[in-house]
């Protein structure tokens, strides 16, 4: 249990660090692209600019949905352990500060995952496009 908790914390820390690096790269690349765009937007620029908005909304909705479900799941686990402690008081109850901390970190991890996945993918995709344009 402790090993799993440490692994979950390390994954959350890694995802946070990667997101902290990827998000500014994506913002900088997209702002540079907006600044360089000509008045009649090219089809490529139009699709990229539209993708920015729809992608953010989709990632936000996915994150909210995942966090809501994880919060509900954590509440169900807490209720189950509380009821179990009433019915079987000789068992050590599992509800307490550690369970709440684990649940909060799980909710945070579930909410961060879609944002992390999209930001890192965008940083890679936009970085490749930038390198490709630089070669030609």
PLY file of the C-alpha trace (Angstrom):
ply
format ascii 1.0
element vertex 136
property float x
property float y
property float z
element edge 135
property int vertex1
property int vertex2
end_header
0.00 0.00 0.00
2.79 2.42 0.92
4.75 1.51 -2.23
1.69 2.18 -4.39
1.09 5.50 -2.65
4.69 6.55 -3.30
4.40 5.53 -6.96
1.16 7.51 -7.33
2.77 10.56 -5.73
5.80 10.27 -8.00
3.59 9.97 -11.08
1.60 13.03 -10.02
4.81 14.96 -9.40
6.20 13.94 -12.80
2.97 14.89 -14.58
2.90 18.26 -12.84
6.51 18.99 -13.82
5.92 17.92 -17.43
2.79 20.07 -17.61
4.68 23.03 -16.14
7.24 22.68 -18.94
4.87 21.84 -21.82
2.19 24.49 -21.26
4.47 27.54 -21.65
6.05 25.97 -24.75
2.64 25.50 -26.35
1.55 29.03 -25.43
4.77 30.53 -26.84
4.56 28.54 -30.07
0.92 29.41 -30.61
1.41 33.10 -29.80
4.31 33.23 -32.24
2.12 31.56 -34.84
-0.68 34.09 -34.23
1.76 36.97 -34.54
3.16 35.59 -37.80
-0.26 34.86 -39.33
-1.21 36.93 -42.34
-4.53 38.76 -42.59
-6.30 36.20 -44.76
-5.63 33.18 -42.57
-4.37 30.06 -44.25
-6.35 26.86 -43.85
-3.60 25.49 -41.62
-3.73 28.54 -39.33
-7.53 28.49 -39.19
-7.58 24.84 -38.20
-4.86 25.36 -35.56
-6.60 28.39 -34.05
-9.93 26.58 -33.95
-8.24 23.55 -32.45
-6.92 25.70 -29.60
-10.37 26.56 -28.35
-12.13 23.26 -28.85
-9.23 21.34 -27.37
-9.24 23.43 -24.18
-12.97 22.97 -23.67
-12.75 19.23 -24.32
-9.79 18.80 -21.94
-11.55 20.85 -19.25
-14.76 18.82 -19.54
-12.83 15.54 -19.48
-10.89 16.68 -16.40
-14.05 17.78 -14.57
-15.79 14.53 -15.41
-12.84 12.42 -14.24
-12.51 14.42 -11.02
-16.23 14.16 -10.30
-16.22 10.41 -10.77
-13.10 9.99 -8.62
-14.62 12.17 -5.91
-17.77 10.07 -5.97
-15.68 6.89 -5.79
-13.72 8.24 -2.82
-16.93 9.11 -1.01
-18.24 5.61 -1.61
-15.05 4.08 -0.23
-15.22 6.32 2.83
-18.88 5.41 3.45
-18.11 1.73 3.04
-15.23 1.84 5.52
-17.34 3.85 7.99
-20.21 1.37 7.78
-17.78 -1.52 8.07
-16.40 -0.02 11.28
-19.95 0.08 12.69
-20.73 -3.51 11.77
-17.31 -4.97 12.56
-15.70 -2.73 15.19
-12.94 -5.27 15.87
-11.46 -4.52 12.45
-9.18 -1.51 12.25
-11.14 1.22 10.42
-9.56 2.47 7.24
-11.11 5.91 7.27
-9.08 8.79 8.52
-6.61 11.40 7.44
-4.60 9.06 5.22
-7.70 7.92 3.34
-8.74 11.54 2.80
-5.25 12.47 1.62
-5.17 9.53 -0.79
-8.61 10.44 -2.12
-7.62 14.09 -2.63
-4.45 13.10 -4.49
-6.44 10.65 -6.62
-8.94 13.38 -7.54
-6.08 15.74 -8.41
-4.34 13.07 -10.48
-7.50 12.22 -12.42
-8.10 15.89 -13.18
-4.53 16.55 -14.21
-4.24 13.55 -16.55
-6.25 14.88 -19.54
-4.65 18.32 -19.29
-1.18 16.78 -19.08
-1.83 14.40 -21.97
-3.01 17.16 -24.31
-0.38 19.74 -23.35
2.51 17.30 -23.77
1.09 16.04 -27.08
0.70 19.61 -28.34
4.23 20.53 -27.30
5.57 17.54 -29.24
3.36 18.20 -32.27
4.08 21.92 -32.44
7.79 21.31 -31.82
7.91 18.86 -34.74
6.06 21.32 -37.00
8.51 24.07 -36.04
11.54 21.87 -36.77
10.00 20.72 -40.04
9.38 24.33 -41.19
12.93 25.25 -40.20
14.41 22.58 -42.50
12.48 23.55 -45.61
0 1
1 2
2 3
3 4
4 5
5 6
6 7
7 8
8 9
9 10
10 11
11 12
12 13
13 14
14 15
15 16
16 17
17 18
18 19
19 20
20 21
21 22
22 23
23 24
24 25
25 26
26 27
27 28
28 29
29 30
30 31
31 32
32 33
33 34
34 35
35 36
36 37
37 38
38 39
39 40
40 41
41 42
42 43
43 44
44 45
45 46
46 47
47 48
48 49
49 50
50 51
51 52
52 53
53 54
54 55
55 56
56 57
57 58
58 59
59 60
60 61
61 62
62 63
63 64
64 65
65 66
66 67
67 68
68 69
69 70
70 71
71 72
72 73
73 74
74 75
75 76
76 77
77 78
78 79
79 80
80 81
81 82
82 83
83 84
84 85
85 86
86 87
87 88
88 89
89 90
90 91
91 92
92 93
93 94
94 95
95 96
96 97
97 98
98 99
99 100
100 101
101 102
102 103
103 104
104 105
105 106
106 107
107 108
108 109
109 110
110 111
111 112
112 113
113 114
114 115
115 116
116 117
117 118
118 119
119 120
120 121
121 122
122 123
123 124
124 125
125 126
126 127
127 128
128 129
129 130
130 131
131 132
132 133
133 134
134 135
